[in-house]
Amino acid sequence: MTSGNRDNHDKNDNHDIRRRATTNKEGRYLVKYKKPNKKENKNNIHLMGSSPSSAGYRLQTDDPRLIMELPDDDVEVMTIETEDELRFWEDQDDVEYVEADSKIYLQGESTPWGIETVKALDVSDDRVSNQKVCIIDTGYDINHPDLPSSVTGTSQIKGESWKEDGYGHGTHVAGTIAAIGGNNEGVVGVNRNGEIKLHIVKVFNNDGDWTWASDLIKAVESCVAAGSTVVNMSLGGGEFLKAEKEAYDRVYNQNGVLLVASSGNGGSKDKSYPASYPSVISVGATDENNRIANFSQYNDQVDLCAPGVGVKSTVPKGKYKKFDGTSISAPHVAGVAALIWSNFQDKSAQEIREALESSAQDLGSTGRDDKYGHGLVRADLAYNYLRSGGGGGSHPNPAPVPAPTPDCGNCVDSLSGWHDSDGEKFDCEWYGKKNRCEMHGDEYPNEGYTANEACCSCGGGTGGAGSRSMSGGKMSMMSQAQGQSKTLVTVSASTSTTDITCGCSSCTADVLERKISKNGHEWVIGDQIKWVMKNFEYDEIEACLLLCDDSYSDICNECAPSYCN
């Protein structure tokens, strides 16, 4: 589509996807269909090869091009061999988007001084039979004497059973989570009484070769169907896939399943998927001195770290080995999550995640950082956090969100020079014309913002001259609320208390307890203040200014720093 007719911001313009898609030499693609319009007759959907209709085409089930279906996600995985065929699918009215499938690889090896480090033995596993951890990996040695034998599973590898593990990676991961203690043999896992439920999904063959991202989606959905509460994915690579992100968002937010994955072994800032999706806990690796491993990938999506260097665990044929890698860090977190959840069964996946992150042992720079995330996962601290009443709110880790244009009548766009994901032409000025905010303002996010959030012309942006500033500079923050993705929030920053629209000198309990409803979510002012102070090292005045001046100037007009002590 050329810029000449792009003013319509046609949703079928998938030029970026098409350009990427040509790099998939195997011709394997995910075709995402739109939800059927209730006003249309759903029976109008035609099979491929029949006459078209407004509902579009579908492949017949016996069509050799159809690899598999992901019905819960309205996705078909198919073979597309030519550019013309790719354009055909992209141009269908009922197709939301088409993207190339990507390869997922094992994230390497690593091994249990780690059990002591995460203090797993300090928390009782007497109730752990109420938890089921799903391990998506290379399989499981069902005959290993140090592993539970009451296990369910499935294999997505033709001709290979989930009960066999020719590569050894999955069996090693399982040992960290569930190796039996008190049997005078081998090692001890995070959950060691032999009663934790395990479900195995074999997605890698006995040689440990790569698998497809779409196969990983199918595996996660198998975990959900089996009743799993926690999913461990010691794997990663590939690229960001919208279909994959949407599937994991649904599993985490709607199915209430906690997702854990390794951050990657490249030793770089690169993001590995699925770990870097917001709905997945990304885990980095540390050594016995609590230092980040030199291979551990680091970025703004890393959430926690755990032992991942020289960790001993189970391998096939009744043996034990030491492995290195973020693949070995992830099961420490997955195992601790199940252990903690077993003692607090009424908590949600979001509340368990918040407990793990809020109670983590801070390492590296003070507060959250890109290498260690929130810090080293600690079972004892997470248990004490919940036992003492920590968390439990309806929306853990409340996140500031861009507010509507303040009453002062002055507004600045949330990001200077912002434009949407389709290019510089589609900036706030472009959206301010005609009815583009209404038509497309919630689509095409870039830098964490849609137009309706970033642009004053669409009712977004932040307070301008009436708000505080710091030499014209801006601070970018990453935060998360239950049911939301990690969102980039950009606000002015200052240590000055002059020329503010909302003061922070005298706040009442009424204001601190006041609930705020925005974008379908609800937060409490006081909780917001404490969260900003903890996660971004704001002092009391700065946190109050951020919340009561920049973000919620239309709701709160005073604030008490003493509340935050």
C-alpha positions as CSV (number, residue, x, y, z in Angstrom):
1,M,0.0,0.0,0.0
2,T,1.4,3.4,-0.9
3,S,1.4,6.5,1.2
4,G,-1.1,8.0,-1.2
5,N,-4.0,5.9,0.1
6,R,-2.5,5.2,3.5
7,D,-4.6,8.0,5.0
8,N,-7.2,5.4,5.6
9,H,-4.8,3.5,7.8
10,D,-5.9,0.3,6.3
11,K,-5.6,-2.6,8.8
12,N,-5.0,-5.0,6.0
13,D,-1.7,-3.2,5.2
14,N,0.8,-5.8,6.4
15,H,3.8,-4.7,4.5
16,D,6.1,-5.1,7.4
17,I,4.9,-8.6,8.0
18,R,5.1,-9.4,4.3
19,R,8.7,-8.2,4.2
20,R,9.6,-10.4,7.2
21,A,7.6,-13.3,6.0
22,T,9.8,-13.8,2.9
23,T,12.7,-14.7,5.3
24,N,10.8,-17.9,6.4
25,K,12.5,-20.4,4.0
26,E,10.2,-23.2,5.2
27,G,7.1,-21.3,4.2
28,R,5.4,-21.9,7.6
29,Y,2.9,-19.2,8.7
30,L,0.3,-18.3,11.3
31,V,-2.9,-16.9,9.9
32,K,-4.9,-15.1,12.5
33,Y,-8.7,-14.8,11.8
34,K,-10.9,-12.0,13.2
35,K,-13.6,-12.9,15.6
36,P,-16.9,-13.5,13.6
37,N,-19.3,-10.6,13.5
38,K,-22.4,-11.7,15.4
39,K,-24.5,-9.9,12.9
40,E,-23.2,-12.1,10.1
41,N,-24.1,-15.7,9.4
42,K,-21.2,-17.7,10.7
43,N,-22.1,-20.5,8.2
44,N,-21.0,-18.2,5.4
45,I,-17.4,-19.1,6.0
46,H,-16.3,-20.9,2.8
47,L,-13.7,-23.6,2.5
48,M,-10.6,-22.9,0.4
49,G,-11.4,-23.6,-3.2
50,S,-15.1,-22.7,-3.0
51,S,-16.6,-19.4,-3.9
52,P,-15.7,-16.4,-1.6
53,S,-18.0,-14.6,0.7
54,S,-17.8,-11.6,3.1
55,A,-16.6,-14.1,5.8
56,G,-13.6,-15.2,3.7
57,Y,-11.9,-18.5,3.2
58,R,-10.7,-21.4,5.3
59,L,-8.6,-24.4,4.4
60,Q,-10.3,-27.8,4.4
61,T,-9.1,-30.1,7.1
62,D,-7.6,-32.5,4.6
63,D,-5.8,-29.7,2.7
64,P,-2.0,-30.7,2.7
65,R,-1.2,-27.0,3.3
66,L,-2.9,-27.0,6.7
67,I,-0.3,-28.0,9.4
68,M,-2.5,-27.6,12.4
69,E,-5.3,-25.4,13.9
70,L,-5.2,-23.4,17.2
71,P,-9.0,-23.0,17.6
72,D,-8.8,-21.2,20.9
73,D,-6.8,-18.4,19.3
74,D,-8.6,-18.4,15.9
75,V,-5.3,-19.3,14.2
76,E,-4.4,-21.7,11.4
77,V,-0.8,-22.8,10.9
78,M,-0.3,-23.4,7.2
79,T,2.3,-23.7,4.4
80,I,2.5,-20.7,2.1
81,E,5.0,-21.1,-0.7
82,T,4.6,-18.0,-2.9
83,E,4.4,-14.2,-2.5
84,D,1.1,-14.2,-4.4
85,E,-0.4,-16.8,-2.0
86,L,0.9,-14.8,1.0
87,R,-0.8,-11.6,-0.4
88,F,-4.0,-13.6,-1.0
89,W,-4.3,-14.5,2.7
90,E,-3.3,-11.0,3.9
91,D,-6.0,-9.5,1.7
92,Q,-8.9,-11.6,3.1
93,D,-11.5,-9.6,5.0
94,D,-11.7,-12.1,7.8
95,V,-7.9,-12.3,8.3
96,E,-6.5,-10.0,11.0
97,Y,-2.9,-10.7,10.2
98,V,-0.4,-13.2,8.8
99,E,3.1,-13.8,10.3
100,A,5.9,-16.2,9.7
101,D,6.3,-18.9,12.3
102,S,9.6,-18.8,14.2
103,K,12.0,-21.4,15.6
104,I,12.4,-22.0,19.3
105,Y,15.6,-23.5,20.7
106,L,16.7,-25.0,24.0
107,Q,18.5,-22.4,26.1
108,G,21.4,-24.5,27.1
109,E,22.4,-26.3,30.3
110,S,23.1,-25.5,33.9
111,T,22.8,-27.2,37.9
112,P,21.6,-27.6,43.0
113,W,23.4,-25.6,45.4
114,G,20.5,-23.7,44.0
115,I,17.9,-25.3,46.3
116,E,19.7,-23.8,49.4
117,T,20.1,-20.4,47.7
118,V,16.4,-20.0,47.0
119,K,15.7,-21.2,50.6
120,A,13.1,-23.8,49.3
121,L,13.7,-26.1,52.3
122,D,12.5,-23.3,54.6
123,V,9.0,-23.6,53.3
124,S,6.8,-26.7,53.9
125,D,5.7,-28.6,50.8
126,D,3.1,-30.6,52.7
127,R,0.3,-29.2,50.6
128,V,2.0,-29.2,47.2
129,S,-0.2,-32.0,45.9
130,N,-2.7,-29.2,45.0
131,Q,-0.3,-27.8,42.4
132,K,0.6,-29.1,38.9
133,V,3.7,-27.9,37.1
134,C,3.8,-28.4,33.3
135,I,7.3,-28.8,31.9
136,I,7.6,-28.1,28.1
137,D,10.9,-29.6,27.1
138,T,12.6,-32.7,25.7
139,G,10.7,-35.3,27.7
140,Y,11.0,-37.0,31.0
141,D,12.7,-40.1,32.2
142,I,9.8,-41.8,33.9
143,N,12.1,-44.5,35.3
144,H,14.5,-42.2,37.1
145,P,14.5,-43.4,40.8
146,D,14.8,-39.8,42.1
147,L,11.8,-38.4,40.2
148,P,8.0,-38.8,40.8
149,S,6.5,-41.6,38.7
150,S,2.8,-40.4,39.0
151,V,3.1,-38.1,36.1
152,T,1.0,-37.3,33.0
153,G,2.1,-36.1,29.7
154,T,1.9,-35.9,25.9
155,S,4.3,-35.7,23.0
156,Q,4.2,-33.5,20.0
157,I,7.1,-35.4,18.4
158,K,6.0,-38.1,16.1
159,G,7.3,-41.5,17.1
160,E,8.8,-40.3,20.4
161,S,7.1,-40.8,23.8
162,W,7.0,-38.0,26.4
163,K,8.3,-40.7,28.8
164,E,11.7,-40.8,27.1
165,D,14.3,-38.1,27.1
166,G,17.2,-38.8,24.7
167,Y,18.6,-35.3,25.2
168,G,18.4,-35.1,29.0
169,H,17.4,-31.4,29.2
170,G,13.8,-31.9,30.3
171,T,14.7,-34.5,33.0
172,H,17.3,-32.1,34.4
173,V,14.6,-29.3,34.6
174,A,12.2,-31.7,36.3
175,G,14.8,-32.6,39.0
176,T,15.2,-29.0,40.0
177,I,11.4,-28.7,40.4
178,A,10.6,-32.0,41.9
179,A,13.5,-34.4,42.7
180,I,12.5,-36.6,45.7
181,G,14.1,-35.9,49.1
182,G,14.6,-38.2,52.0
183,N,15.3,-41.2,49.9
184,N,19.1,-41.2,50.5
185,E,19.6,-40.9,46.8
186,G,20.7,-38.2,44.4
187,V,19.5,-34.7,44.8
188,V,16.6,-32.7,46.3
189,G,14.2,-30.5,44.3
190,V,12.4,-27.4,45.3
191,N,9.3,-29.6,46.0
192,R,10.8,-32.8,47.4
193,N,8.0,-34.9,49.0
194,G,7.2,-36.6,45.7
195,E,3.6,-35.4,45.8
196,I,3.7,-32.4,43.4
197,K,1.8,-33.1,40.2
198,L,3.8,-32.9,36.9
199,H,2.5,-32.7,33.3
200,I,5.1,-33.2,30.6
201,V,4.8,-31.8,27.0
202,K,7.6,-33.0,24.7
203,V,8.2,-30.4,22.0
204,F,11.9,-31.1,21.3
205,N,13.0,-34.4,19.8
206,N,15.7,-36.7,21.4
207,D,18.4,-34.7,19.6
208,G,17.2,-31.4,21.2
209,D,16.5,-29.8,17.9
210,W,14.4,-26.6,17.6
211,T,10.6,-26.4,17.5
212,W,8.1,-23.9,16.1
213,A,6.6,-21.0,18.1
214,S,3.2,-22.3,17.1
215,D,4.0,-25.7,18.5
216,L,4.9,-24.0,21.7
217,I,1.5,-22.3,21.8
218,K,-0.1,-25.7,21.3
219,A,2.0,-27.1,24.2
220,V,1.0,-24.3,26.6
221,E,-2.6,-24.9,25.7
222,S,-2.1,-28.6,26.5
223,C,-0.7,-27.6,29.9
224,V,-3.9,-25.5,30.6
225,A,-6.1,-28.4,29.4
226,A,-4.3,-30.7,31.8
227,G,-5.1,-28.4,34.8
228,S,-1.6,-27.0,35.3
229,T,-1.1,-24.1,37.6
230,V,2.5,-23.3,36.6
231,V,4.2,-23.7,33.2
232,N,8.0,-23.9,32.9
233,M,9.6,-23.1,29.5
234,S,13.3,-23.5,29.6
235,L,13.7,-22.5,26.0
236,G,13.6,-19.4,23.8
237,G,14.7,-17.6,20.7
238,G,12.7,-16.7,17.7
239,E,11.0,-13.4,17.3
240,F,8.1,-11.5,18.7
241,L,4.9,-13.0,17.4
242,K,1.6,-11.3,18.0
243,A,-0.3,-14.6,18.0
244,E,2.0,-16.0,20.6
245,K,1.7,-12.9,22.8
246,E,-2.0,-12.9,22.6
247,A,-2.2,-16.6,23.5
248,Y,0.0,-16.2,26.6
249,D,-1.8,-13.1,27.7
250,R,-5.0,-15.1,27.6
251,V,-3.5,-18.1,29.5
252,Y,-2.1,-15.8,32.2
253,N,-5.0,-13.3,32.6
254,Q,-8.0,-15.5,31.8
255,N,-7.0,-19.0,32.6
256,G,-5.0,-17.9,35.7
257,V,-1.9,-20.0,34.9
258,L,1.6,-18.7,35.8
259,L,4.1,-18.8,33.0
260,V,7.9,-18.9,33.5
261,A,10.7,-18.9,30.9
262,S,14.4,-18.5,30.7
263,S,15.7,-15.0,29.6
264,G,18.3,-16.4,27.2
265,N,22.0,-17.4,27.1
266,G,23.3,-14.9,24.6
267,G,25.0,-12.6,27.2
268,S,23.4,-9.6,25.5
269,K,20.6,-7.1,25.7
270,D,18.6,-9.1,23.1
271,K,15.1,-10.1,24.1
272,S,14.3,-13.8,23.9
273,Y,10.8,-15.1,23.5
274,P,8.6,-16.3,25.1
275,A,10.4,-14.9,28.2
276,S,10.1,-11.3,27.0
277,Y,6.3,-11.3,26.7
278,P,4.8,-9.3,29.6
279,S,2.6,-12.2,30.7
280,V,5.7,-14.5,31.2
281,I,8.1,-14.3,34.1
282,S,11.6,-13.9,32.5
283,V,14.4,-15.4,34.6
284,G,18.1,-14.7,34.4
285,A,20.9,-16.8,35.8
286,T,23.2,-16.2,38.8
287,D,26.3,-18.1,40.1
288,E,27.1,-19.3,43.7
289,N,28.3,-15.8,44.6
290,N,24.9,-14.3,43.5
291,R,26.5,-12.6,40.6
292,I,24.8,-12.5,37.2
293,A,26.1,-15.2,34.8
294,N,28.1,-13.9,31.9
295,F,25.8,-15.7,29.5
296,S,22.5,-14.4,31.0
297,Q,20.6,-12.1,28.7
298,Y,19.6,-8.8,30.3
299,N,16.9,-6.3,29.3
300,D,13.9,-4.4,30.6
301,Q,11.8,-7.5,30.6
302,V,13.9,-9.6,33.0
303,D,11.7,-10.1,36.1
304,L,13.7,-12.4,38.5
305,C,17.0,-14.3,38.7
306,A,17.8,-17.7,40.1
307,P,20.8,-20.2,40.3
308,G,21.9,-21.2,36.8
309,V,25.7,-22.0,36.9
310,G,26.9,-25.5,37.8
311,V,23.5,-26.7,39.1
312,K,23.3,-30.5,39.7
313,S,20.1,-32.3,38.9
314,T,18.7,-35.5,37.4
315,V,19.4,-36.8,33.9
316,P,18.3,-40.0,32.1
317,K,19.4,-43.5,33.1
318,G,19.3,-42.7,36.8
319,K,22.3,-40.3,36.6
320,Y,23.1,-36.7,37.6
321,K,24.9,-33.9,36.0
322,K,25.8,-30.3,36.4
323,F,24.3,-27.9,33.8
324,D,24.7,-24.2,33.1
325,G,22.1,-21.8,31.6
326,T,19.0,-19.7,32.2
327,S,17.2,-22.9,31.3
328,I,18.2,-24.1,34.7
329,S,17.3,-20.9,36.4
330,A,13.7,-20.9,35.2
331,P,12.7,-24.2,37.0
332,H,13.9,-22.7,40.3
333,V,11.3,-20.0,39.9
334,A,8.6,-22.3,38.6
335,G,9.3,-24.7,41.5
336,V,9.2,-21.9,44.1
337,A,6.0,-20.5,42.6
338,A,4.2,-23.8,43.0
339,L,5.6,-24.2,46.5
340,I,4.4,-20.8,47.6
341,W,1.0,-21.2,45.8
342,S,0.4,-24.5,47.5
343,N,0.4,-22.7,50.9
344,F,-1.8,-19.9,49.7
345,Q,-4.3,-21.6,47.4
346,D,-6.7,-18.6,47.4
347,K,-4.2,-16.4,45.6
348,S,-4.3,-15.6,41.9
349,A,-1.5,-16.1,39.5
350,Q,-0.9,-12.4,39.5
351,E,-0.8,-12.3,43.3
352,I,1.8,-15.1,43.4
353,R,3.9,-13.4,40.8
354,E,3.7,-10.1,42.7
355,A,4.8,-11.9,45.9
356,L,7.8,-13.4,44.2
357,E,8.9,-10.1,42.7
358,S,8.2,-7.9,45.7
359,S,10.0,-10.2,48.1
360,A,13.0,-11.0,45.9
361,Q,16.5,-10.5,47.4
362,D,17.7,-7.3,45.8
363,L,21.0,-7.8,43.9
364,G,23.0,-5.5,41.7
365,S,21.8,-1.9,41.5
366,T,19.3,-0.9,44.2
367,G,15.8,-1.7,43.1
368,R,14.9,-3.4,39.8
369,D,17.6,-3.5,37.1
370,D,17.9,-5.2,33.8
371,K,20.4,-7.9,34.8
372,Y,18.8,-9.2,38.0
373,G,15.2,-8.0,37.5
374,H,13.6,-7.6,40.9
375,G,16.3,-9.8,42.4
376,L,16.9,-13.4,43.5
377,V,13.8,-15.5,44.0
378,R,13.5,-16.5,47.7
379,A,10.8,-19.0,48.8
380,D,11.2,-18.0,52.5
381,L,10.7,-14.3,51.8
382,A,7.8,-14.8,49.4
383,Y,6.1,-17.0,52.0
384,N,6.6,-14.5,54.8
385,Y,5.4,-11.7,52.5
386,L,2.1,-13.3,51.9
387,R,1.7,-14.6,55.5
388,S,2.2,-11.1,56.8
389,G,-0.6,-9.8,54.5
390,G,1.5,-8.6,51.6
391,G,-0.3,-8.4,48.3
392,G,-3.8,-9.7,48.0
393,G,-5.2,-6.5,46.4
394,S,-7.4,-6.8,43.5
395,H,-4.7,-5.4,41.3
396,P,-1.1,-6.2,42.5
397,N,1.7,-4.0,41.4
398,P,-0.5,-1.1,40.4
399,A,0.9,0.9,37.5
400,P,0.5,4.6,36.8
401,V,-1.3,5.2,33.5
402,P,-1.4,8.3,31.3
403,A,-4.3,10.5,32.4
404,P,-6.7,12.5,30.2
405,T,-5.7,16.0,29.5
406,P,-5.5,17.9,32.9
407,D,-8.0,20.5,33.9
408,C,-5.3,23.2,33.5
409,G,-5.9,23.1,29.7
410,N,-2.3,22.6,28.8
411,C,-1.1,19.3,27.4
412,V,2.0,17.8,25.9
413,D,2.3,14.5,24.0
414,S,3.5,11.7,26.2
415,L,6.5,11.1,24.0
416,S,8.2,13.9,22.0
417,G,8.1,13.0,18.3
418,W,5.8,9.9,18.9
419,H,4.5,8.1,15.8
420,D,2.7,4.8,15.5
421,S,4.3,1.5,14.5
422,D,3.7,2.1,10.8
423,G,6.1,5.0,10.4
424,E,6.9,8.7,11.1
425,K,4.1,10.0,8.9
426,F,1.5,8.7,11.4
427,D,2.2,11.0,14.3
428,C,0.0,12.9,16.7
429,E,-0.6,15.6,14.1
430,W,-1.8,13.0,11.6
431,Y,-4.2,11.5,14.2
432,G,-5.6,14.9,15.1
433,K,-7.3,15.2,11.8
434,K,-10.7,13.9,10.7
435,N,-11.9,11.1,13.0
436,R,-8.6,9.1,13.0
437,C,-8.4,8.9,16.8
438,E,-11.7,7.2,16.9
439,M,-11.0,5.0,14.0
440,H,-7.4,3.9,14.8
441,G,-6.4,5.4,18.1
442,D,-6.3,2.1,19.9
443,E,-4.2,0.3,17.2
444,Y,-0.6,0.4,16.0
445,P,1.1,0.9,19.4
446,N,4.7,2.2,19.4
447,E,7.1,2.7,22.4
448,G,4.3,1.3,24.6
449,Y,1.7,3.9,23.5
450,T,-1.2,4.0,21.2
451,A,-2.3,7.3,19.8
452,N,-5.2,7.6,22.3
453,E,-2.6,7.4,25.1
454,A,0.3,9.4,23.6
455,C,-1.4,12.3,21.8
456,C,-3.2,15.3,23.3
457,S,-5.2,15.5,20.1
458,C,-6.7,12.1,21.0
459,G,-7.3,12.9,24.7
460,G,-4.0,11.4,25.8
461,G,-0.7,13.1,26.7
462,T,0.4,14.5,30.1
463,G,0.2,17.9,31.8
464,G,2.3,20.6,30.2
465,A,3.3,24.0,31.6
466,G,1.2,23.5,34.7
467,S,3.1,20.3,35.6
468,R,6.5,20.0,37.1
469,S,9.6,19.7,35.0
470,M,13.3,19.0,35.3
471,S,15.3,20.9,32.8
472,G,12.9,19.8,30.2
473,G,14.0,16.2,30.7
474,K,11.8,13.1,30.9
475,M,12.0,9.8,32.7
476,S,10.8,6.5,31.2
477,M,9.4,3.8,33.4
478,M,8.2,0.2,33.0
479,S,5.4,-1.0,35.1
480,Q,2.6,-3.6,35.2
481,A,-0.9,-3.9,36.5
482,Q,-3.1,-7.0,36.7
483,G,-4.7,-7.7,33.3
484,Q,-2.4,-5.2,31.6
485,S,0.8,-5.4,29.6
486,K,4.0,-3.8,30.8
487,T,3.4,-0.2,29.7
488,L,5.9,2.6,29.1
489,V,4.8,5.6,31.1
490,T,6.7,8.9,30.3
491,V,6.2,11.8,32.7
492,S,8.1,15.0,33.6
493,A,10.4,14.7,36.6
494,S,11.4,17.2,39.3
495,T,12.6,17.6,42.8
496,S,11.1,21.1,43.1
497,T,7.7,21.7,44.7
498,T,7.1,25.0,43.1
499,D,4.5,25.9,40.5
500,I,2.5,22.7,40.9
501,T,-1.1,22.3,40.2
502,C,-1.8,19.8,43.0
503,G,0.0,20.1,46.3
504,C,1.5,17.3,48.4
505,S,1.7,18.8,51.8
506,S,-1.4,17.7,53.6
507,C,-3.3,14.5,52.6
508,T,-6.2,12.9,54.4
509,A,-6.9,9.2,54.7
510,D,-9.8,9.7,52.4
511,V,-7.6,10.7,49.6
512,L,-5.1,8.0,50.1
513,E,-7.8,5.4,50.1
514,R,-9.6,6.8,47.1
515,K,-10.1,4.4,44.3
516,I,-9.3,5.4,40.7
517,S,-11.0,3.7,37.7
518,K,-9.2,4.2,34.4
519,N,-9.2,2.1,31.2
520,G,-11.3,-0.6,32.9
521,H,-9.0,-1.0,35.9
522,E,-9.1,0.2,39.5
523,W,-6.3,1.4,41.7
524,V,-5.9,3.0,45.1
525,I,-3.9,6.3,45.4
526,G,-2.0,5.2,48.5
527,D,-0.9,1.9,46.9
528,Q,0.2,3.8,43.8
529,I,2.4,6.1,45.9
530,K,4.1,3.2,47.7
531,W,4.6,1.3,44.4
532,V,6.3,4.3,42.7
533,M,8.6,4.8,45.7
534,K,9.6,1.2,45.8
535,N,10.1,0.5,42.2
536,F,11.6,3.8,40.9
537,E,13.4,5.1,44.0
538,Y,11.4,8.3,44.2
539,D,11.4,10.1,47.5
540,E,8.1,10.8,49.1
541,I,7.5,14.2,47.5
542,E,8.5,13.0,44.0
543,A,6.1,10.1,44.2
544,C,3.3,12.3,45.4
545,L,4.0,14.8,42.7
546,L,4.0,12.1,40.1
547,L,0.7,10.6,41.2
548,C,-1.3,13.7,42.3
549,D,0.1,16.2,39.8
550,D,0.9,14.4,36.6
551,S,-1.2,11.3,36.6
552,Y,-4.3,12.0,38.7
553,S,-4.6,15.8,38.9
554,D,-8.3,15.5,38.2
555,I,-8.9,13.2,41.1
556,C,-6.6,14.0,44.0
557,N,-5.6,17.5,45.1
558,E,-3.4,16.8,48.1
559,C,-1.1,14.1,49.3
560,A,0.7,13.1,52.6
561,P,4.3,11.8,52.2
562,S,4.1,10.5,55.8
563,Y,1.7,7.8,54.6
564,C,4.5,6.2,52.5
565,N,6.9,5.5,55.4
